[in-house]
Amino acid sequence: MRHAQVCETIVKNLPIGFTVIDEEGAIIDFNDSAEKITGYRKEDIKGKSHLEIFHGTSDKSACPLFSHLFDLHKPLEAIESTIKNKDGKEITLLITAAPIFDLEGKFIGGVELFRDITTVKKLERERRYLLSALVHDMK
């Protein structure tokens, strides 16, 4: 198996969302897990703006990816961010991202790995509510 085939197979079968964004912020790659998490098909969003699709704006400040990767050229490790899926529902993602540079060191985009933690966040809120109600009742 060639190196390119191995890389493609790995990305396709990752159990987490994977996307690559070019230096202009356009989506250039999107794996199957990213499709399941966001509801968008790769064919429908490839070449489109990450900001417009997931944040509904062209404002770079709406996305932590842009301030770290695109402006500072620094990686992000395990941050939470909220996006809108294809149905318009807000979902919370746990994201790790890194800038991509060519062989000459020129910034050419970023790669993002993400997991949907919406259910986990909901359970945490419910647990906090129940604990505070329990503490209140004990007083």
C-alpha positions, 0 to 999 in steps of 0.5 A: 500500500502506498503512503498516500493510500495509508494516510487516506485510509487513516483519515477516512476511518478516524473515529473523530471529525477531521477537517483541513482548511486552506489559508483562505479559510475554505474547507478542503478535506472532511472525513466521514466522522466530520460528516456524521457530527455536523450533518454536512456532506463533504461534497456539499461543503468542500471549497466553502468557507469554514466561518460561513458554514459553521458559524454563519458569519465571515467574522474571524473572531467567531471562531477560535481556530482562526485567531490561533491558527490563522493569526498566531500560527499556534496550535490549539489543544482541547478547547471547546467551541460551539458551531451550528450543524446542518440542521441549525442546531448548536453543538459543542465540540472539543477541538484540537487544531494545528497550523500547516506549513509548506516545506519553505515554512509558509503558512498554508492552512490548518487541520482540525480534529473534533468530537461532539461533546454536546451530550456530555455538556448537557449531563454536566449542567444537569448534574450541577443543577441537581447538586445545587438543588440537593444542597439547597434542600439540605439547608 
